[in-house]
Amino acid sequence: MKTYGPQHAKKQKKKQQLEQKILVHLKKLGPSLYDALSLHFETNHPAEIQPVLRGLKEYGYIDVTRDKMVTITTFGLQQLKLK
């Protein structure tokens, strides 16, 4: 069994906070371009947000259209209410 240390916990917390910020942003401001979200939330390291956005999409919290427009889903809105 693999044991995770405090560094892993810190990364997980940062990821969860970023997920929350993205969902709140989409709820308040509406749809946004995928690349614009990357630049908005991670101006110094845009590659770090890519796994977070992919995870939100896989969980069904956001939808990404063919033209890379990101919207929050009903499930994503429900998730915000739970937090």
N, C-alpha and C positions, 0 to 999 in steps of 0.2 A: 504494500500500500504506500502510495506516494504522500509525503507530508509537505504541505505548503507552508512557507514561512511568511514573515511579516511583509516582505517585499511583494510577494504574490498578492497578499490581501490588499496592499496599497494600490497595486495596479487594477485589481478588480473594482475597488471603490472608485477610482478615477474613471474607469470605464462606465460604471453605473451612473455616475454623476454626469458624464458626457451624454449618455443615452437620455437621461432626464432632461438635460438642457436642450437637446435637439427636439425632443417631443414638445416641450413647452414653446420653443421658438416656432415650430410649425403650427401649433395651435393658435398662437397669438398673431402671427404674421401671414399664415396661409402657406400655400405651395412655394417651394424654392428650388432653384436649380441645384443638382447634386454637387457640382463643382463649387458653387457659391457657398454651400454649407461647409464644404471642406475648408475653404478659405476663411469663412467667418469664425469657425470654432478652433481651428488649428493653424493660425497664420504662420507659425514657425516650422511646423511639422505636419503638412497636410496629409501625408501618407498614414499617419497614426489614426486618423478618423475613418479611413476606409473600412477597416474591420468592424468598427462600431456601426457604421451605416449598413454594412452587409448583414450584421447580426440583427439589427432592427427590422430589416426587410425579411429575413428568414423567420423571425418570430411573428411576423404579420403586423407589426406596429406601424410600419410605413409602407407606402407603395411607390415604386419608381417606374415612370412611364418610359416608353421608347426614346423620347426626347430628353430623358434624364431629369424630368420634373419630379420632385419628391413631395408627397402629401402624407399627412397623418391619417391612419385608418380609424375606423370606429373602435377597433380593438386597442389601438394606440391611445385613443382618448379615454377608454375605460381604464387602461393601465395607469394613466395620469391620475385618475380619480382615486385609485387604490393607494397612491403614495402620499 
